[in-house]
């Protein structure tokens, strides 16, 4: 069963990367989210805004990282160039809005949201 889950996860990540040019939502607005591990430099951060529990799969030139948590959180993933994908999903089935954003130096590069129970949102930043 675990091999199937890993295979499915790899397929989903490859699919998201393949369609990334069609789904990115680039923006130049500032991000005012604060967290103890947020960086004010030009490093890339993944910002999750949601009151419930969530999980995010992050992929880019650095490889793959899996994040999870509850409530609003900003995670610095370091320097990256090229393309970064953050695929977030609700793990608690709540009805609130989950937003995942990719930021660099305090500016939002990409952001997506969902309000569906167990819904997912994928933000893709290209040309970093």
C-alpha positions, 0 to 999 in steps of 0.5 A: 500500500505504501508503494502505491501511495508514493507512486501516486504522490510522484504522479500527482507532483509530475502532473502539477509540474506538467500543467504549471504554465496553465495554473499559476496565479502570479501577483505582486502584492505584499504578503503581511503574514508573520511567523517566527520562521519567516524570512525577510530576505530573498529566500522562498517561503511557503505561506499557509493560511487556514484555521484547521489542519493541512498538509503541503507538498512542495517541489522545486530544484531543491527536490521535494518537501512535505509540510503539515500543521494547524493554523496559519504558518510560514515556512522558509524553504531557502533559495531557489531558482526556476519553478516552485510548486506548493500543493496544499490540502485540508486534512480536517474536512473543514469549510473554511478557506485554505490559501497557499502562497509562495513568497520571495522577499515579502512579495507574493509570487503565486497564490491559490485558495479552496473552500471545499471540505478536504479541498486542495489548492496548488500555487506554482511560481515560475521564473524565480 
